[in-house]
C-alpha cells in the first residue's frame, strides 16, 4: 500500500450527550486533525449517545500510541 493508509478510530457511548448540532466536528489533538462525528450517518452529534472519533495519516498499524492517547485524553473522560 502507498502513503498514509491507516487510521485510529474509536467508537464510544457517552453518558451525557454533547450540545453540538452538526453531524461532524473537526478538531486538533496532539498536532493531528481529528474528526468527531455521530455514529448514525447524517444525524447530529447532540442526538446520538454513540459517537465516533477518528484520525488518519498513519503509515502503518505497528504503533497504536495515538489511539491510546485519544482514549485517555481529557475530552474522552470529562
C-alpha positions as CSV (number, residue, x, y, z in Angstrom):
1,X,0.0,0.0,0.0
2,X,1.2,3.5,-0.7
3,X,1.3,6.5,1.6
4,X,-0.6,7.1,4.8
5,X,-3.3,4.5,4.8
6,X,-4.1,3.7,8.4
7,X,-6.3,5.5,10.9
8,X,-7.2,5.5,14.6
9,X,-10.9,5.1,15.2
10,X,-12.7,4.9,18.5
11,X,-16.5,4.3,18.9
12,X,-17.7,5.3,22.3
13,X,-21.0,5.8,24.1
14,X,-21.3,9.0,26.1
15,X,-23.3,9.3,29.3
16,X,-24.2,12.9,28.6
17,X,-25.0,14.0,25.1
18,X,-22.9,16.8,23.7
19,X,-24.5,20.1,22.6
20,X,-23.2,20.0,19.0
21,X,-25.9,20.4,16.3
22,X,-23.6,19.4,13.5
23,X,-23.1,15.8,12.4
24,X,-19.3,16.3,12.2
25,X,-16.9,18.3,14.3
26,X,-13.3,18.5,13.4
27,X,-10.6,19.5,16.0
28,X,-6.9,19.2,16.6
29,X,-5.4,16.9,19.2
30,X,-1.7,16.5,19.8
31,X,-1.0,18.1,16.4
32,X,-3.3,15.9,14.4
33,X,-6.6,16.6,12.7
34,X,-9.3,14.6,14.4
35,X,-13.0,14.2,13.5
36,X,-15.8,13.7,16.0
37,X,-19.0,12.5,14.4
38,X,-22.3,10.9,15.1
39,X,-22.3,7.1,14.7
40,X,-25.5,7.4,12.6
41,X,-24.8,8.9,9.2
42,X,-26.2,12.4,8.8
43,X,-27.5,12.6,12.4
44,X,-26.4,15.4,14.7
45,X,-23.9,14.7,17.5
46,X,-26.4,16.0,20.1
47,X,-28.9,13.4,19.1
48,X,-26.5,10.4,19.4
49,X,-25.3,8.6,22.5
50,X,-22.8,6.7,20.3
51,X,-20.0,8.8,18.8
52,X,-17.0,8.1,16.6
53,X,-13.6,9.8,16.9
54,X,-11.2,9.1,14.0
55,X,-8.0,10.4,12.6
56,X,-6.0,9.4,9.5
57,X,-2.4,9.7,8.3
58,X,-0.6,6.7,9.8
59,X,2.0,4.9,7.7
60,X,1.4,1.5,9.4
61,X,-0.5,-0.1,12.3
62,X,2.5,-1.1,14.3
63,X,2.4,1.8,16.7
64,X,-1.0,2.3,18.4
65,X,0.2,5.1,20.8
66,X,-2.0,7.9,19.3
67,X,-5.1,5.7,19.6
68,X,-4.4,5.1,23.2
69,X,-3.8,8.9,23.6
70,X,-7.3,9.5,22.2
71,X,-8.8,7.0,24.6
72,X,-7.2,8.6,27.7
73,X,-7.5,12.3,26.7
74,X,-9.5,14.7,28.9
75,X,-12.2,15.2,26.3
76,X,-13.0,11.4,26.5
77,X,-13.2,11.3,30.2
78,X,-14.8,14.6,31.1
